[in-house]
Amino acid sequence: MAETLKQKVCDGSRFDTYLLPPASAPSAIATLKAPDDADAYLAERSQLLEWRLKRFARALSKNAVPGVSLRGEELHVTPLRALTPPEADRLDRDLDLLVPNIRITELLNEVAQATGFAHRFTDLRDGRPADDVTAVLAAVLADATNLGIERMADASQGVTKAQLTWVHSWYLREETYKAALGAIVDAHQRLPLAALWGDGSTSSSDGQFFRTGRRSAGAGEVNAKYGSDPGVKFYTHLSDQYGPFHTKVISATTSEAPHVLDGLLHHGTGLSIHEHYTDTGGATDHVFGLCHLLGFRFVPRLRDLKDRRLATMAGLEVPSSLQPLMGRPIRADVVRQGWDEVLHLAASLKAGTVAPSVMLKKLSAYKRQNRVDLALQEIGRIERSLFTLDWLESPDLRRRCHVGLNKGEARNALAQAIFAHKQGRITDRTFENQSYRASGLNLVIAAIVYWNTLYMGRAVEHLRSQGRIVSDELLTHVAPLGWRHISLTGDYLWQQAASGVGQHRPLRNVRHRNAA
């Protein structure tokens, strides 16, 4: 599918050539979370929006919306306070003292044996799993650490440059990286401790900037946030259980919004995501509209409420106190005219005929807005207005969003520690090689999250066996993203790492802590 998409992007194919054939579209459209008829959609959303506006106005008049007030014509939202108890920080430190020290080579071998992810790297020619697991792990780590094949071979015992080059050429590619990542994320879901962090139904996504040594195909120009140095972003989706289930390389200067849905659809894991968090940069009306039609609850962290207006609809009664917050009316005629085509687009994205980012970029590239673009924008304005009311009325929703995004930021810190060679600069000039770097990095992070979760669970069992009360509530505030106990650099002793696989490691400081 990737080659087909690439060809279509290059040859300027018509918009409808990306979509499902007309004959198969109706059955796919039936799976969407939307009525077949535009009038039914507009009537239902208009009724809901009017009821929500009246309820919000009444609550504001009684000062009954926690942390939200209307001062003149501006809404003010009080920032939420952190709720992490001091006991959680102490527990985090105690667990860190118990988790065993380990080399990254050993960790990868142990996770490979536990999850079978290394066997998801199959031969390009015949589809057989790789026989040389050590070479596969070393090639993955060469991508993840930004060390590269030649330097990995020089720093390794047990693999050669010829082995790594062969494996990287024939076994490491987009689909095998995706399959291997899915094996780890799915295995991580089954660990008891992971269930305390979430049920795998929510996720977040964020871009992490990496400088490049020179201008490349994926590099951006001058960026207001990152300066004039060329660079790219690794845009990554993270589940509520800390499983990094999708990543891709995007330009540092491009909007993140078109890529939100790429990771939510067809990510290759057993996760069933229903609610997704992004920062403001990931929010557009088009994403709001498509997320609603595809059955996702889109929750961006809103920072510019004063500049966003709520939508009105024909015949909708708006409370006078909220008039300053309202924008232009929804163009119902535009929604009706483009409804069938929008549903066709959404069904095509769900079926996997084309990546969402490809279509959203194509829509934005038209010199003149077309019918699908206009209709999707109006649908998105309706859904964004309803979401904004949810955001204002629910401190719990705002907190869930902040927690989800904070997990992503913590994951980025681990990524920076792993991707340390060449001062964290990407010297690969092609998009394909940069994608290998991103995929390798994400896979190693997933392996570390799995291994940490496993041993943190064993550490919790030990503390409880010693009479310490460790509540599940307290455990929700710790994270499997530490790396101080992991030797990430130095000589890579692959043969030694493989020989020690087969049993759990003893916890650290157990005798000392028992005596205490």
C-alpha positions in Angstrom: 0.0 0.0 0.0 2.9 2.4 0.8 4.2 2.2 -2.8 0.8 2.9 -4.2 0.3 5.9 -2.0 3.7 7.3 -2.8 3.0 6.9 -6.5 -0.4 8.7 -6.2 1.2 11.6 -4.3 3.8 12.0 -7.0 1.6 11.6 -10.1 -1.1 14.0 -8.8 -4.0 11.5 -9.0 -7.6 12.8 -8.7 -9.0 12.9 -5.2 -11.5 10.1 -5.8 -8.8 7.7 -7.0 -7.7 7.4 -3.3 -11.1 6.3 -2.1 -12.9 3.0 -1.9 -14.6 2.0 -5.2 -18.2 3.2 -5.3 -19.5 -0.4 -5.3 -17.8 -1.2 -2.0 -18.4 2.1 -0.3 -21.9 1.6 1.1 -21.0 -1.4 3.3 -18.0 0.5 4.6 -20.0 3.6 5.3 -22.4 1.6 7.4 -19.6 0.9 9.9 -19.2 4.6 10.7 -20.5 6.4 13.8 -22.8 8.6 11.7 -26.3 8.6 10.3 -26.7 8.1 6.5 -28.6 11.3 6.1 -27.1 14.8 6.6 -30.4 16.3 7.9 -30.6 13.7 10.6 -27.0 14.5 11.7 -27.7 18.3 11.7 -31.0 18.0 13.6 -29.5 15.7 16.3 -26.4 17.9 16.8 -28.4 21.1 16.8 -30.7 19.8 19.5 -27.7 18.6 21.5 -25.8 21.9 21.1 -28.8 24.0 22.1 -29.3 21.9 25.3 -25.6 22.1 26.2 -25.4 25.8 25.7 -28.4 26.4 27.9 -27.1 24.1 30.6 -23.6 25.8 30.5 -25.2 29.2 30.7 -27.2 28.3 33.8 -24.2 26.7 35.5 -22.1 29.8 34.8 -24.7 32.1 36.2 -24.6 30.1 39.5 -20.8 29.9 39.6 -21.3 26.1 39.3 -18.6 25.4 36.7 -15.5 24.4 38.6 -12.5 26.6 37.6 -14.4 28.5 34.8 -15.8 32.0 34.9 -17.1 34.5 32.3 -15.6 37.9 32.9 -17.2 40.4 30.5 -16.9 38.7 27.1 -13.9 36.4 28.0 -13.8 33.0 29.5 -11.2 32.3 32.1 -10.2 28.8 33.1 -8.1 28.2 36.2 -5.2 25.9 35.7 -5.5 22.5 37.4 -3.2 21.6 40.2 -1.1 18.5 40.2 -2.5 15.7 42.3 0.6 13.5 42.7 0.9 12.7 46.4 4.3 12.8 48.1 4.0 9.1 48.9 4.1 8.3 45.2 7.5 10.0 44.8 8.8 7.9 47.7 7.4 4.7 46.2 8.9 5.6 42.8 12.3 5.9 44.4 12.0 2.7 46.4 11.0 0.7 43.3 13.9 2.2 41.4 16.3 1.0 44.1 14.9 -2.6 43.7 14.8 -2.9 39.9 17.9 -4.8 38.8 20.7 -3.2 36.9 21.0 -4.4 33.3 22.7 -3.8 30.0 20.6 -2.7 27.1 21.8 -5.8 25.2 20.6 -8.1 27.9 17.3 -6.3 28.2 16.6 -6.7 24.5 17.4 -10.4 24.6 15.1 -10.9 27.6 12.2 -9.0 26.1 12.7 -10.9 22.7 12.4 -14.2 24.5 9.4 -13.1 26.5 7.4 -11.5 23.6 8.8 -13.1 20.5 9.2 -9.7 18.8 12.5 -10.5 17.1 10.8 -13.3 15.0 8.5 -10.6 13.5 11.4 -9.4 11.4 11.0 -11.6 8.4 12.9 -12.1 5.2 11.8 -9.7 2.4 12.0 -12.6 -0.1 10.4 -15.6 1.5 8.8 -14.2 4.7 10.7 -16.5 7.0 11.7 -15.2 10.5 15.3 -14.2 11.0 17.5 -17.0 12.3 20.1 -14.7 13.7 18.2 -13.0 16.5 21.4 -11.4 17.9 22.1 -9.6 14.5 18.4 -8.4 14.4 18.7 -6.9 17.9 22.0 -5.3 17.1 20.6 -3.8 13.9 17.6 -2.4 15.7 19.8 -0.9 18.4 22.0 0.7 15.8 18.9 2.5 14.6 17.5 3.3 18.0 20.7 4.8 19.4 21.6 6.7 16.2 24.9 4.8 16.2 24.6 3.3 12.7 25.6 -0.1 11.4 29.3 0.4 11.1 29.8 1.9 14.5 27.6 -0.7 16.1 29.7 -3.4 14.6 32.9 -1.8 15.9 31.4 -1.5 19.4 29.9 -5.0 19.5 31.2 -8.5 20.4 29.4 -11.3 18.6 28.2 -9.6 15.4 30.0 -8.2 12.3 29.3 -5.3 9.9 28.5 -7.8 7.2 25.9 -9.5 9.4 24.3 -6.2 10.4 24.2 -4.9 6.8 22.5 -8.1 5.6 19.9 -8.2 8.4 19.2 -4.5 8.0 18.7 -4.8 4.2 16.5 -7.9 4.2 14.7 -8.0 7.6 14.2 -4.4 8.8 11.5 -2.4 7.1 8.3 -0.6 7.9 6.0 -3.6 8.1 8.4 -5.7 10.2 9.1 -2.9 12.6 5.3 -2.4 13.0 4.8 -6.2 13.6 7.6 -6.3 16.2 6.3 -3.3 18.0 2.8 -4.8 18.1 4.1 -7.9 19.7 5.7 -5.9 22.5 2.8 -3.6 23.1 0.3 -6.5 23.2 2.5 -8.5 25.6 2.9 -5.4 27.8 -0.9 -5.1 28.0 -1.0 -8.5 29.7 1.2 -7.5 32.5 -0.8 -6.9 35.7 0.8 -3.6 36.6 0.0 -2.1 33.2 -3.7 -2.3 33.9 -3.3 0.1 36.8 -2.2 2.9 34.4 -5.1 2.4 32.0 -7.2 -0.1 30.1 -5.6 0.7 26.7 -8.6 2.8 25.6 -7.0 6.2 25.7 -3.8 7.6 24.1 -1.9 10.7 23.3 0.4 11.9 20.5 3.2 14.4 20.3 6.1 15.4 18.1 9.7 15.3 19.3 12.3 17.4 17.4 15.7 16.1 16.3 18.2 18.2 14.5 19.7 16.9 11.3 23.3 17.4 10.2 22.2 18.9 6.9 19.1 19.6 4.8 17.3 16.4 3.9 14.1 15.3 2.2 12.1 15.4 5.5 13.8 18.4 7.1 12.0 21.7 7.5 13.2 25.2 6.9 13.3 27.9 9.6 11.0 26.9 12.5 9.8 29.5 15.0 10.0 27.0 17.9 13.3 25.2 17.1 15.3 27.9 15.3 17.1 27.9 12.0 18.8 24.4 12.4 17.3 21.9 10.0 15.5 19.0 11.7 12.6 16.6 11.7 10.1 15.5 14.2 9.3 11.9 15.3 5.6 12.0 15.8 4.6 9.3 18.3 1.4 7.8 19.7 1.5 6.5 23.3 -1.2 4.5 25.1 -2.4 5.2 28.6 -0.4 2.1 29.6 2.8 3.8 28.3 3.0 1.6 25.2 4.4 3.6 22.3 2.3 2.0 19.6 3.0 4.1 16.5 5.7 6.6 15.2 6.5 8.4 12.0 8.8 11.1 10.7 7.4 14.4 9.8 8.8 17.8 8.9 9.6 20.1 11.8 7.7 22.9 10.1 4.5 20.9 9.2 1.3 20.8 11.2 1.0 17.8 13.4 -2.8 17.7 13.0 -2.9 15.6 9.7 -0.9 12.8 11.4 -3.2 12.4 14.4 -5.4 9.8 12.8 -2.5 7.9 11.2 -1.6 6.3 14.5 -5.2 5.7 15.6 -6.1 3.7 12.5 -4.4 0.4 11.6 -1.6 0.6 14.2 -1.0 -3.1 14.3 -1.7 -3.7 18.0 -4.6 -5.1 20.1 -5.3 -1.7 21.6 -8.8 -0.4 21.2 -8.4 3.4 21.4 -11.6 5.5 22.1 -10.2 8.8 23.5 -7.1 10.6 22.2 -5.2 13.6 23.5 -3.0 16.1 21.7 -1.7 19.5 22.3 -3.2 22.5 20.6 -1.0 22.0 17.5 -2.8 18.7 16.8 -6.2 20.3 16.6 -8.0 21.3 13.5 -11.7 21.3 12.5 -11.0 18.6 9.9 -9.5 16.3 12.6 -12.5 17.0 14.9 -14.9 16.0 12.1 -13.1 12.8 11.0 -12.6 11.7 14.6 -16.3 11.9 15.3 -17.2 10.0 12.2 -14.6 7.3 12.9 -15.7 6.8 16.5 -12.8 8.5 18.3 -13.3 11.1 21.1 -10.7 13.8 20.2 -9.4 15.7 23.2 -6.9 18.4 22.4 -5.5 20.6 25.2 -7.1 23.9 24.4 -4.8 26.9 25.1 -6.4 29.6 22.9 -10.0 29.5 24.1 -10.3 33.3 23.8 -9.6 33.1 20.1 -12.1 30.2 19.3 -15.8 30.8 18.9 -18.6 28.3 19.3 -20.7 27.5 16.4 -24.4 28.4 16.1 -26.9 26.7 13.9 -30.1 27.8 12.2 -33.0 28.0 14.6 -30.8 27.4 17.6 -31.6 29.6 20.7 -28.4 30.9 22.3 -28.5 32.3 25.9 -27.8 36.0 25.8 -24.9 35.6 28.3 -23.1 33.4 25.8 -23.6 35.6 22.7 -20.0 37.0 22.9 -18.6 33.4 22.6 -20.5 32.5 19.5 -19.1 32.6 16.0 -20.7 32.4 12.6 -23.6 30.0 11.9 -22.9 26.5 10.5 -23.5 26.4 6.8 -26.0 23.5 6.7 -26.3 23.6 2.9 -22.6 22.9 2.6 -22.8 19.9 5.0 -25.8 18.5 3.0 -24.0 19.0 -0.3 -20.8 17.2 0.8 -22.2 14.7 3.3 -22.1 11.6 1.1 -18.5 12.4 -0.1 -17.3 13.0 3.5 -18.7 9.7 4.6 -17.0 8.1 1.6 -13.7 9.6 2.7 -14.1 8.5 6.3 -15.0 5.0 5.3 -12.0 4.9 3.0 -9.7 5.9 5.8 -11.2 3.3 8.1 -10.7 0.6 5.4 -7.1 1.6 5.0 -7.1 2.5 1.3 -5.2 5.6 2.1 -3.4 7.3 5.0 -5.4 10.1 6.7 -2.5 12.4 6.6 -2.3 12.0 2.8 -5.9 13.0 2.3 -5.8 15.9 4.8 -2.7 17.3 3.1 -4.3 16.9 -0.2 -7.4 18.8 0.9 -5.3 21.7 2.3 -3.2 21.8 -0.9 -6.2 22.7 -3.2 -6.0 26.3 -4.3 -9.7 26.6 -3.9 -11.7 24.7 -1.3 -13.7 21.9 -2.7 -17.0 20.4 -1.5 -15.5 17.8 0.8 -13.1 20.2 2.4 -15.9 22.7 3.2 -18.3 20.1 4.5 -15.7 18.5 6.7 -14.7 21.8 8.1 -18.3 22.6 9.0 -18.8 19.2 10.6 -15.6 19.8 12.6 -16.8 23.1 13.8 -19.9 21.5 15.2 -17.9 18.8 17.0 -15.3 21.2 18.2 -18.1 23.4 19.8 -19.6 20.4 21.6 -16.1 19.3 22.8 -15.3 22.8 24.0 -18.3 22.7 26.3 -17.2 19.3 27.5 -13.7 20.7 28.2 -15.1 23.7 30.2 -17.6 21.7 32.2 -15.4 18.7 33.1 -12.2 19.2 35.2 -11.8 15.5 35.0 -11.6 15.6 31.2 -9.0 18.4 31.4 -7.0 16.4 34.0 -7.1 13.2 31.9 -5.8 15.1 28.9 -2.9 16.7 31.0 -2.0 13.3 32.4 -2.0 11.7 28.9 0.2 14.4 27.5 2.6 14.3 30.5 3.1 10.6 29.8 4.2 11.5 26.3 6.6 14.1 27.6 8.2 11.6 30.0 8.5 9.1 27.1 10.4 11.9 25.1 12.9 12.2 27.9 13.7 8.5 27.6 13.9 8.8 23.8 16.5 11.6 24.2 18.6 9.5 26.5 18.6 6.6 24.0 19.1 8.6 20.9 22.4 10.0 22.1 25.0 9.2 19.5 26.2 12.0 17.1 24.9 14.4 19.7 21.4 13.3 18.8 21.6 14.7 15.3 20.3 12.6 12.4 22.8 12.4 9.6 20.6 10.2 7.3 19.5 12.2 4.3 16.7 10.0 3.1 13.2 9.8 4.6 13.4 6.0 4.6 16.6 5.9 6.7 15.2 8.5 9.1 12.1 6.3 9.4 14.3 3.4 10.4 15.8 5.6 13.1 12.4 6.5 14.5 11.1 2.9 14.3 14.1 1.5 16.0 14.0 4.1 18.8 10.3 3.5 19.4 10.8 -0.3 19.5 13.6 0.0 22.1 11.5 2.3 24.2 8.6 -0.2 24.1 11.1 -3.0 25.1 12.3 -0.9 28.1 8.7 -0.1 29.1 7.9 -3.8 29.0 10.9 -4.9 31.0 10.5 -2.0 33.6 6.9 -2.9 34.1 7.7 -6.5 34.6 10.3 -5.8 37.3 8.4 -3.0 38.9 5.6 -5.5 39.4 8.0 -7.9 41.1 9.4 -5.1 43.2 5.8 -4.3 44.4 5.2 -7.9 45.3 8.4 -7.9 47.4 7.4 -4.7 49.2 4.0 -6.1 50.0 5.5 -9.4 51.2 7.5 -7.3 53.7 4.4 -5.8 55.1 4.4 -2.5 53.3 1.1 -1.2 52.2 1.4 -0.3 48.5 -2.1 0.7 47.2 -3.1 0.5 43.5 -4.0 4.1 43.7 -0.4 5.0 44.6 0.9 2.9 41.8 -1.0 4.8 39.2 1.4 7.7 39.8 4.6 5.8 39.0 5.9 5.2 35.4 8.0 2.5 33.7 10.2 5.0 31.9 13.3 5.1 34.1 16.7 4.3 32.7 19.2 4.9 35.4 19.5 1.2 36.0 20.1 0.5 32.3 23.5 0.7 30.7 22.6 2.2 27.3 26.1 2.8 25.9 29.6 1.3 25.9 30.6 -2.1 24.6 27.7 -4.2 23.3 28.3 -7.8 24.5 25.7 -9.7 22.5 26.9 -13.3 23.1 27.1 -12.7 26.9 23.6 -11.1 26.8 22.1 -14.1 25.0 23.7 -16.6 27.3 22.0 -15.2 30.4 18.4 -15.4 29.1 15.9 -17.8 30.7 15.1 -16.7 34.2 14.2 -13.6 36.2 16.9 -11.5 37.7 17.1 -11.0 41.5 15.9 -7.6 42.8 18.5 -5.2 44.1 19.1 -4.3 47.7 16.6 -6.9 49.0 18.8 -8.1 51.9 19.6 -4.5 52.8 15.9 -3.5 52.7 14.8 -6.5 54.7 17.3 -5.6 57.5 15.9 -2.1 57.5 
